[in-house]
């Protein structure tokens, strides 16, 4: 029986191939599938029976990934997408009509903010952004036209963790589902579906895969939201495209199946079989990697806190972090035998010398890589204000939890001492470089 997290990450969704005995997941690199006969083909297209028709909709390799991720997140079904943003777009396309609104926490990834405020609004969906920890504001802004409420498990880049159970109660009181981006935590650290969330989505590009080679995303259906008692025409009642009632046809997995047939099938934002196969390989070591990410992040954060050129450090494991209590309550591996919380692999910090020093630090690193990603086995660094969140105004950036002097650090699984030495040298060089530039500027005035 597949129970433990380590075991699920290796076995869920897959058995040895019956025909060949192959133990590793097969790669079904095919676009299409032969029909048994004309009636079988008609039944598949009418959704009267389940089966594969075209790999834009479903694929046996991709299904292994979906079933494994559903098992890890504690959901009833999952849909793998071409990227994390494709997962968010699929969720929005399924739940929000023109005239509806989405209530979202202010602390969120820049790409999510840009999607919601610059793309969803073009489709007539109103976006209401509220302070992540202002639960009264959530209650005030949610109304009968709210399609869903959106938060992040560990916000990018503020690293805030909201009170999921409280938010779920507020959302459900208004008959709205709670949607959670679980990318920064992964199901190793947090399973929001266990705390009242209805749908979880992630970028599989990050820690789930872990090697920085494969872009992908996933959405996981918790199977608990009563779609039949809310106003969602894609899920309950005659579907606009198929005429069937997805709740009646698929029960608790209605959302995942409706998303597959109405989003993937129409938008073409599915995850390819090869990318899914690659991601499955990464999942096998997810718990081992996450444990090391968490351990290293704590060591690095502790070092940075004592650094003379560092103004501040944000790390959920520190008691002075604004959501340390929430993080302690909601984060932590079920496999962690000592019962202590784990706080993820992300650290952010600010440089005493400000914006220019933060940018220069990213240029000065050697072991760490200066690039726009997180969750690799290797340590990654970036300056959010000039890159990932550059499309936001400074006011919007600050509302999202970042400041001009912030450096975002995704701590890898190298030897922590080597990461620390690299950061120390880079910070000192950047600070000295800015000081020298300031001195030259003073002399030429």
HUVENCOR-V989187 format. One record per residue. N is the residue number from 1. OMEGA is omega in degrees with one decimal (999 if undefined). Layout:
BEGIN
n-><N N>
omega-><OMEGA OMEGA>
END
This chain:
BEGIN
n-><1 2 3 4 5 6 7 8 9 10 11 12 13 14 15 16 17 18 19 20 21 22 23 24 25 26 27 28 29 30 31 32 33 34 35 36 37 38 39 40 41 42 43 44 45 46 47 48 49 50 51 52 53 54 55 56 57 58 59 60 61 62 63 64 65 66 67 68 69 70 71 72 73 74 75 76 77 78 79 80 81 82 83 84 85 86 87 88 89 90 91 92 93 94 95 96 97 98 99 100 101 102 103 104 105 106 107 108 109 110 111 112 113 114 115 116 117 118 119 120 121 122 123 124 125 126 127 128 129 130 131 132 133 134 135 136 137 138 139 140 141 142 143 144 145 146 147 148 149 150 151 152 153 154 155 156 157 158 159 160 161 162 163 164 165 166 167 168 169 170 171 172 173 174 175 176 177 178 179 180 181 182 183 184 185 186 187 188 189 190 191 192 193 194 195 196 197 198 199 200 201 202 203 204 205 206 207 208 209 210 211 212 213 214 215 216 217 218 219 220 221 222 223 224 225 226 227 228 229 230 231 232 233 234 235 236 237 238 239 240 241 242 243 244 245 246 247 248 249 250 251 252 253 254 255 256 257 258 259 260 261 262 263 264 265 266 267 268 269 270 271 272 273 274 275 276 277 278 279 280 281 282 283 284 285 286 287 288 289 290 291 292 293 294 295 296 297 298 299 300 301 302 303 304 305 306 307 308 309 310 311 312 313 314 315 316 317 318 319 320 321 322 323 324 325 326 327 328 329 330 331 332 333 334 335 336 337 338 339 340 341 342 343 344 345 346 347 348 349 350 351 352 353 354 355 356 357 358 359 360 361 362 363 364 365 366 367 368 369 370 371 372 373 374 375 376 377 378 379 380 381 382 383 384 385 386 387 388 389 390 391 392 393 394 395 396 397 398 399 400 401 402 403 404 405 406 407 408 409 410 411 412 413 414 415 416 417 418 419 420 421 422 423 424 425 426 427 428 429 430 431 432 433 434 435 436 437 438 439 440 441 442 443 444 445>
omega-><-176.4 -176.3 -173.7 -176.9 177.9 -178.7 179.0 -178.6 180.0 -167.9 -172.1 175.4 -175.2 173.0 174.1 -177.1 -176.0 -175.0 -172.3 -175.1 -179.8 -178.2 179.7 179.3 178.7 174.6 177.6 -176.8 -177.8 176.4 -166.2 -174.5 -177.5 177.1 176.3 178.0 -176.0 179.6 177.4 178.6 -179.3 179.8 178.5 -179.1 178.6 -176.7 176.1 175.6 178.5 178.4 -178.3 178.6 -172.9 -172.1 169.1 -176.9 -179.4 -177.0 -176.9 178.3 179.4 180.0 176.1 178.0 -178.2 -178.9 179.0 -179.8 175.8 178.8 -179.4 -178.5 -177.7 179.6 -178.7 179.9 -179.8 176.6 179.6 -176.5 -174.8 179.1 174.7 180.0 175.7 176.4 178.7 179.1 178.5 178.5 -178.7 179.9 -178.4 -169.2 -170.8 171.7 173.7 -176.7 175.6 176.4 173.4 177.5 -172.7 175.9 -177.0 -179.6 -178.3 177.2 -177.8 178.4 176.9 179.3 179.9 178.2 -175.9 -173.4 -176.1 179.5 -179.7 179.3 177.1 178.3 177.5 179.1 179.7 179.6 180.0 -176.4 -179.0 176.8 -173.6 -174.7 179.8 -173.4 174.9 178.3 175.4 -178.8 -179.5 -173.6 177.5 177.7 -174.6 178.8 179.5 -179.1 175.2 176.5 -173.5 173.7 175.4 -179.2 171.0 -168.9 179.0 7.9 -174.5 179.5 176.7 175.8 -179.5 174.5 -173.8 -175.8 178.0 179.0 179.8 178.5 -179.3 -179.2 -176.2 176.5 179.6 178.8 177.0 177.7 174.8 -179.9 -175.2 170.1 -174.8 -173.9 -174.1 -177.3 -168.5 178.7 175.2 -177.0 -175.5 174.8 -174.4 179.0 177.5 -175.7 172.9 178.0 -178.1 179.9 175.3 171.7 -179.9 163.2 177.5 177.8 -169.1 -172.6 -178.2 176.3 168.2 -175.3 176.5 -179.8 -166.3 178.0 177.9 178.4 178.0 167.8 -176.3 -179.0 179.4 176.7 -174.9 -174.8 -178.4 -176.0 -176.3 -179.7 179.0 -172.7 178.4 -171.2 177.0 -171.8 -175.1 -174.1 -179.0 -178.7 -178.2 -177.1 -171.9 -179.9 -179.5 173.6 -175.5 177.8 178.9 -175.5 -171.3 176.0 -174.5 179.0 -176.0 -175.6 -179.1 -178.0 176.3 178.3 178.6 -174.7 -174.8 178.7 -179.4 -176.7 -175.5 -174.7 -179.6 -176.5 -178.5 172.6 -177.1 178.4 -178.8 178.6 177.1 179.2 177.4 -178.1 176.8 179.5 179.4 -178.6 -176.5 -179.8 -176.9 -176.8 178.8 -179.5 -177.2 177.6 -179.6 176.2 -177.4 179.9 -178.5 -179.0 179.1 179.8 -179.2 179.9 178.9 177.2 -176.7 -178.4 -178.7 -175.1 -175.6 -176.7 -179.2 -176.6 -177.7 177.4 175.8 -179.5 -174.0 -179.8 177.0 -176.0 -179.4 175.2 -173.7 178.4 179.1 -178.0 177.3 -179.7 179.0 -178.7 -170.2 -176.6 176.8 -177.4 174.3 179.3 -177.2 -172.3 -176.5 175.7 179.8 178.5 172.8 -166.7 175.1 -175.5 -177.1 174.3 170.0 179.2 -179.8 -179.7 177.8 -176.3 168.1 -171.8 -175.9 178.9 178.4 178.2 -177.7 177.4 178.7 179.3 -172.6 -178.2 -179.9 178.1 177.3 179.6 178.5 -177.8 -174.5 174.4 175.4 170.6 174.1 171.2 178.1 178.0 -177.3 -177.9 177.8 176.0 -171.2 -174.5 -178.2 -176.3 -171.1 -178.9 -175.2 179.6 178.1 173.7 179.2 178.0 178.3 177.4 -179.5 177.4 179.4 174.8 177.7 -178.6 -175.0 -174.7 -175.3 169.0 178.2 -174.4 172.0 -171.7 -177.5 -176.0 173.7 170.3 -175.5 -179.1 179.5 176.9 -179.6 179.7 179.3 180.0 179.7 -179.2 -177.5 -179.7 180.0 -179.9 -180.0 -179.8 178.3 179.0 178.2 179.0 179.1 179.0 178.7 -180.0 178.6 178.4 179.0 -176.8 -177.0 -180.0 999>
END
